[in-house]
Amino acid sequence: MGRRWVGPDGYEIVPAKRCGRQVLRIRRKGWVVADCLSVEEVARFVDLADLCEVIPHPRAGGDLRTAVR
């Protein structure tokens, strides 16, 4: 999983490629809203202060462990 940011109302921003150029793809509830070439363009759709970066939790050895056995 690459980098991604989520915001209110189901917004998600992910890096993507379009026609060989890097873009920031905006999705809302799974639907593509726009491909933006700059952060300023992203700000037209969602308040940047409301975005949170999703950081994957590292797993030791790839095995899943639970607190209850």
C-alpha positions in Angstrom: 0.0 0.0 0.0 1.4 3.4 -1.0 0.8 6.7 0.6 -2.7 8.1 1.0 -4.6 10.7 2.8 -8.2 10.7 4.0 -10.6 13.5 4.9 -14.2 14.0 5.9 -17.1 13.0 3.8 -15.4 10.0 2.3 -12.6 11.9 0.5 -9.3 10.0 -0.2 -6.2 11.4 -2.0 -3.7 9.0 -3.5 -0.7 9.5 -5.8 -1.3 8.1 -9.3 0.0 8.3 -12.9 -2.0 9.7 -15.7 -0.6 10.0 -19.2 2.9 9.5 -17.8 2.5 12.4 -15.3 2.2 12.1 -11.5 -1.1 13.4 -10.2 -2.9 13.4 -6.9 -6.1 11.5 -7.5 -9.1 12.5 -5.4 -11.8 9.9 -4.7 -15.0 10.3 -2.8 -16.7 7.2 -1.5 -14.7 5.2 -4.1 -15.5 7.3 -7.1 -12.8 9.3 -8.9 -13.5 13.0 -8.6 -10.4 14.6 -10.1 -6.8 14.1 -11.0 -4.9 17.2 -9.7 -1.4 18.3 -10.8 -0.8 20.4 -7.7 -1.7 20.6 -4.0 -3.5 23.9 -4.8 -5.8 22.0 -7.1 -6.6 19.5 -4.3 -7.4 22.4 -2.0 -10.3 23.3 -4.3 -12.0 20.0 -3.4 -11.1 19.5 0.3 -9.7 21.6 3.1 -6.0 20.4 3.4 -6.1 20.9 7.2 -8.8 18.2 7.5 -6.6 15.5 5.7 -4.9 12.8 7.7 -2.2 10.5 6.3 -2.9 6.8 6.6 0.2 5.1 8.0 0.2 1.3 7.7 1.0 -0.6 10.9 4.2 -2.6 10.5 3.7 -6.3 11.1 6.6 -8.5 12.3 7.1 -11.3 9.9 3.8 -10.7 8.2 1.8 -12.8 10.7 -1.3 -11.5 12.3 -1.5 -11.5 16.0 -4.5 -10.9 18.2 -4.7 -9.8 21.8 -7.2 -12.6 22.7 -6.2 -16.2 22.1 
